[in-house]
Amino acid sequence: MKILVYENGSKSKLIAVLVEENGSERELVRTEKGRDDLLNLIDDMNMSHLTVRFI
């Protein structure tokens, strides 16, 4: 599994998507507070062991 992060209009609005090994995707979290906030939310979900890629 991995997490892909997309910008939604500006760099402060981010959407994280969890991508399973089979390619299926589901939205994990959204934030309007920026990159650090998003990474903190992912860490709070105990998912920080996954690769996070900003695209």
N, CA, C and O atoms as CSV, one atom per row, in Angstrom:
chain,resi,resn,atom,element,x,y,z
A,1,MET,N,N,0.838,-1.174,0.000
A,1,MET,CA,C,0.000,0.000,0.000
A,1,MET,C,C,0.886,1.241,0.000
A,1,MET,O,O,2.036,1.224,0.440
A,2,LYS,N,N,0.298,2.311,-0.512
A,2,LYS,CA,C,0.980,3.594,-0.494
A,2,LYS,C,C,-0.062,4.695,-0.425
A,2,LYS,O,O,-1.250,4.454,-0.635
A,3,ILE,N,N,0.385,5.886,-0.135
A,3,ILE,CA,C,-0.501,7.037,-0.055
A,3,ILE,C,C,-0.034,8.061,-1.076
A,3,ILE,O,O,1.127,8.470,-1.077
A,4,LEU,N,N,-0.953,8.471,-1.947
A,4,LEU,CA,C,-0.673,9.531,-2.914
A,4,LEU,C,C,-1.397,10.785,-2.455
A,4,LEU,O,O,-2.531,10.718,-1.982
A,5,VAL,N,N,-0.738,11.929,-2.596
A,5,VAL,CA,C,-1.322,13.195,-2.169
A,5,VAL,C,C,-1.444,14.105,-3.383
A,5,VAL,O,O,-0.478,14.329,-4.112
A,6,TYR,N,N,-2.632,14.615,-3.580
A,6,TYR,CA,C,-2.922,15.508,-4.702
A,6,TYR,C,C,-3.214,16.905,-4.181
A,6,TYR,O,O,-3.805,17.074,-3.115
A,7,GLU,N,N,-2.795,17.896,-4.942
A,7,GLU,CA,C,-3.128,19.276,-4.618
A,7,GLU,C,C,-4.496,19.581,-5.210
A,7,GLU,O,O,-4.798,19.186,-6.336
A,8,ASN,N,N,-5.318,20.286,-4.445
A,8,ASN,CA,C,-6.648,20.651,-4.899
A,8,ASN,C,C,-6.721,22.166,-5.026
A,8,ASN,O,O,-7.216,22.841,-4.124
A,9,GLY,N,N,-6.242,22.695,-6.117
A,9,GLY,CA,C,-6.291,24.129,-6.362
A,9,GLY,C,C,-5.051,24.873,-5.924
A,9,GLY,O,O,-4.486,25.640,-6.704
A,10,SER,N,N,-4.613,24.666,-4.692
A,10,SER,CA,C,-3.396,25.315,-4.216
A,10,SER,C,C,-2.659,24.333,-3.325
A,10,SER,O,O,-3.211,23.305,-2.931
A,11,LYS,N,N,-1.420,24.648,-3.009
A,11,LYS,CA,C,-0.620,23.726,-2.206
A,11,LYS,C,C,-1.142,23.570,-0.789
A,11,LYS,O,O,-0.756,22.629,-0.094
A,12,SER,N,N,-2.009,24.468,-0.344
A,12,SER,CA,C,-2.534,24.345,1.020
A,12,SER,C,C,-3.730,23.406,1.088
A,12,SER,O,O,-4.079,22.950,2.177
A,13,LYS,N,N,-4.372,23.101,-0.041
A,13,LYS,CA,C,-5.512,22.180,-0.058
A,13,LYS,C,C,-5.037,20.841,-0.618
A,13,LYS,O,O,-4.729,20.728,-1.805
A,14,LEU,N,N,-4.981,19.830,0.246
A,14,LEU,CA,C,-4.418,18.546,-0.134
A,14,LEU,C,C,-5.405,17.419,0.119
A,14,LEU,O,O,-6.183,17.456,1.072
A,15,ILE,N,N,-5.361,16.408,-0.759
A,15,ILE,CA,C,-6.190,15.214,-0.631
A,15,ILE,C,C,-5.256,14.003,-0.649
A,15,ILE,O,O,-4.485,13.816,-1.590
A,16,ALA,N,N,-5.337,13.183,0.403
A,16,ALA,CA,C,-4.536,11.962,0.471
A,16,ALA,C,C,-5.407,10.780,0.079
A,16,ALA,O,O,-6.533,10.640,0.557
A,17,VAL,N,N,-4.878,9.931,-0.793
A,17,VAL,CA,C,-5.591,8.756,-1.294
A,17,VAL,C,C,-4.774,7.513,-0.947
A,17,VAL,O,O,-3.579,7.453,-1.234
A,18,LEU,N,N,-5.419,6.524,-0.329
A,18,LEU,CA,C,-4.780,5.255,-0.023
A,18,LEU,C,C,-4.903,4.349,-1.235
A,18,LEU,O,O,-6.009,4.111,-1.721
A,19,VAL,N,N,-3.781,3.842,-1.729
A,19,VAL,CA,C,-3.765,2.961,-2.900
A,19,VAL,C,C,-3.365,1.557,-2.443
A,19,VAL,O,O,-2.267,1.342,-1.930
A,20,GLU,N,N,-4.277,0.617,-2.640
A,20,GLU,CA,C,-4.044,-0.782,-2.261
A,20,GLU,C,C,-3.128,-1.450,-3.288
A,20,GLU,O,O,-2.892,-0.909,-4.368
A,21,GLU,N,N,-2.622,-2.619,-2.941
A,21,GLU,CA,C,-1.750,-3.376,-3.844
A,21,GLU,C,C,-2.436,-3.715,-5.165
A,21,GLU,O,O,-1.774,-3.788,-6.201
A,22,ASN,N,N,-3.761,-3.924,-5.142
A,22,ASN,CA,C,-4.492,-4.270,-6.360
A,22,ASN,C,C,-4.852,-3.041,-7.201
A,22,ASN,O,O,-5.496,-3.168,-8.242
A,23,GLY,N,N,-4.434,-1.849,-6.748
A,23,GLY,CA,C,-4.673,-0.631,-7.505
A,23,GLY,C,C,-5.924,0.133,-7.103
A,23,GLY,O,O,-6.138,1.252,-7.569
A,24,SER,N,N,-6.760,-0.457,-6.241
A,24,SER,CA,C,-7.962,0.259,-5.815
A,24,SER,C,C,-7.572,1.435,-4.925
A,24,SER,O,O,-6.602,1.368,-4.171
A,25,GLU,N,N,-8.341,2.502,-5.029
A,25,GLU,CA,C,-8.050,3.723,-4.295
A,25,GLU,C,C,-9.245,4.133,-3.451
A,25,GLU,O,O,-10.395,3.889,-3.817
A,26,ARG,N,N,-8.955,4.761,-2.311
A,26,ARG,CA,C,-10.012,5.379,-1.516
A,26,ARG,C,C,-9.434,6.609,-0.832
A,26,ARG,O,O,-8.275,6.636,-0.421
A,27,GLU,N,N,-10.273,7.610,-0.727
A,27,GLU,CA,C,-9.827,8.843,-0.095
A,27,GLU,C,C,-9.565,8.592,1.385
A,27,GLU,O,O,-10.367,7.968,2.079
A,28,LEU,N,N,-8.445,9.082,1.840
A,28,LEU,CA,C,-8.050,8.871,3.223
A,28,LEU,C,C,-8.345,10.108,4.077
A,28,LEU,O,O,-8.964,10.005,5.135
A,29,VAL,N,N,-7.900,11.272,3.611
A,29,VAL,CA,C,-8.087,12.503,4.389
A,29,VAL,C,C,-7.900,13.717,3.483
A,29,VAL,O,O,-7.203,13.653,2.470
A,30,ARG,N,N,-8.536,14.822,3.868
A,30,ARG,CA,C,-8.373,16.115,3.188
A,30,ARG,C,C,-7.939,17.144,4.218
A,30,ARG,O,O,-8.285,17.047,5.395
A,31,THR,N,N,-7.190,18.115,3.769
A,31,THR,CA,C,-6.816,19.207,4.654
A,31,THR,C,C,-6.649,20.490,3.851
A,31,THR,O,O,-6.311,20.459,2.668
A,32,GLU,N,N,-6.885,21.594,4.498
A,32,GLU,CA,C,-6.647,22.904,3.894
A,32,GLU,C,C,-5.562,23.638,4.657
A,32,GLU,O,O,-5.358,24.835,4.457
A,33,LYS,N,N,-4.865,22.927,5.527
A,33,LYS,CA,C,-3.855,23.555,6.373
A,33,LYS,C,C,-2.428,23.277,5.922
A,33,LYS,O,O,-1.481,23.725,6.569
A,34,GLY,N,N,-2.259,22.551,4.836
A,34,GLY,CA,C,-0.918,22.342,4.306
A,34,GLY,C,C,-0.332,20.970,4.564
A,34,GLY,O,O,-0.951,20.097,5.171
A,35,ARG,N,N,0.882,20.819,4.079
A,35,ARG,CA,C,1.596,19.549,4.066
A,35,ARG,C,C,1.852,18.987,5.466
A,35,ARG,O,O,1.617,17.803,5.707
A,36,ASP,N,N,2.326,19.818,6.380
A,36,ASP,CA,C,2.631,19.334,7.731
A,36,ASP,C,C,1.382,18.809,8.430
A,36,ASP,O,O,1.427,17.774,9.095
A,37,ASP,N,N,0.276,19.519,8.282
A,37,ASP,CA,C,-0.987,19.072,8.884
A,37,ASP,C,C,-1.395,17.726,8.320
A,37,ASP,O,O,-1.823,16.844,9.065
A,38,LEU,N,N,-1.269,17.557,7.019
A,38,LEU,CA,C,-1.643,16.296,6.382
A,38,LEU,C,C,-0.788,15.151,6.916
A,38,LEU,O,O,-1.312,14.085,7.239
A,39,LEU,N,N,0.509,15.361,7.009
A,39,LEU,CA,C,1.396,14.313,7.519
A,39,LEU,C,C,1.086,13.993,8.982
A,39,LEU,O,O,1.180,12.838,9.395
A,40,ASN,N,N,0.723,14.996,9.758
A,40,ASN,CA,C,0.335,14.751,11.150
A,40,ASN,C,C,-0.943,13.921,11.219
A,40,ASN,O,O,-1.049,13.029,12.060
A,41,LEU,N,N,-1.917,14.198,10.351
A,41,LEU,CA,C,-3.158,13.415,10.318
A,41,LEU,C,C,-2.877,11.958,9.950
A,41,LEU,O,O,-3.462,11.047,10.535
A,42,ILE,N,N,-1.989,11.738,8.988
A,42,ILE,CA,C,-1.617,10.379,8.579
A,42,ILE,C,C,-0.926,9.665,9.738
A,42,ILE,O,O,-1.183,8.488,9.991
A,43,ASP,N,N,-0.054,10.376,10.437
A,43,ASP,CA,C,0.625,9.808,11.599
A,43,ASP,C,C,-0.373,9.444,12.691
A,43,ASP,O,O,-0.237,8.400,13.328
A,44,ASP,N,N,-1.375,10.292,12.913
A,44,ASP,CA,C,-2.404,10.024,13.920
A,44,ASP,C,C,-3.217,8.774,13.601
A,44,ASP,O,O,-3.771,8.149,14.504
A,45,MET,N,N,-3.292,8.406,12.321
A,45,MET,CA,C,-4.019,7.200,11.904
A,45,MET,C,C,-3.120,5.969,11.932
A,45,MET,O,O,-3.525,4.894,11.487
A,46,ASN,N,N,-1.901,6.118,12.452
A,46,ASN,CA,C,-0.918,5.020,12.510
A,46,ASN,C,C,-0.606,4.466,11.124
A,46,ASN,O,O,-0.448,3.258,10.948
A,47,MET,N,N,-0.520,5.363,10.144
A,47,MET,CA,C,-0.220,4.947,8.778
A,47,MET,C,C,1.077,5.571,8.267
A,47,MET,O,O,1.353,5.543,7.068
A,48,SER,N,N,1.863,6.127,9.169
A,48,SER,CA,C,3.084,6.807,8.750
A,48,SER,C,C,4.155,5.845,8.237
A,48,SER,O,O,5.163,6.286,7.684
A,49,HIS,N,N,3.953,4.541,8.412
A,49,HIS,CA,C,4.898,3.559,7.887
A,49,HIS,C,C,4.761,3.399,6.364
A,49,HIS,O,O,5.639,2.825,5.719
A,50,LEU,N,N,3.669,3.903,5.797
A,50,LEU,CA,C,3.458,3.794,4.354
A,50,LEU,C,C,4.206,4.908,3.611
A,50,LEU,O,O,4.444,5.982,4.163
A,51,THR,N,N,4.564,4.643,2.386
A,51,THR,CA,C,5.193,5.655,1.548
A,51,THR,C,C,4.161,6.706,1.177
A,51,THR,O,O,3.078,6.377,0.693
A,52,VAL,N,N,4.498,7.972,1.405
A,52,VAL,CA,C,3.628,9.091,1.050
A,52,VAL,C,C,4.309,9.844,-0.074
A,52,VAL,O,O,5.445,10.301,0.060
A,53,ARG,N,N,3.595,9.968,-1.191
A,53,ARG,CA,C,4.169,10.682,-2.337
A,53,ARG,C,C,3.265,11.839,-2.723
A,53,ARG,O,O,2.066,11.668,-2.944
A,54,PHE,N,N,3.867,13.027,-2.799
A,54,PHE,CA,C,3.148,14.227,-3.213
A,54,PHE,C,C,3.282,14.368,-4.729
A,54,PHE,O,O,4.390,14.464,-5.258
A,55,ILE,N,N,2.144,14.378,-5.419
A,55,ILE,CA,C,2.201,14.499,-6.883
A,55,ILE,C,C,1.369,15.660,-7.368
A,55,ILE,O,O,1.301,15.912,-8.571
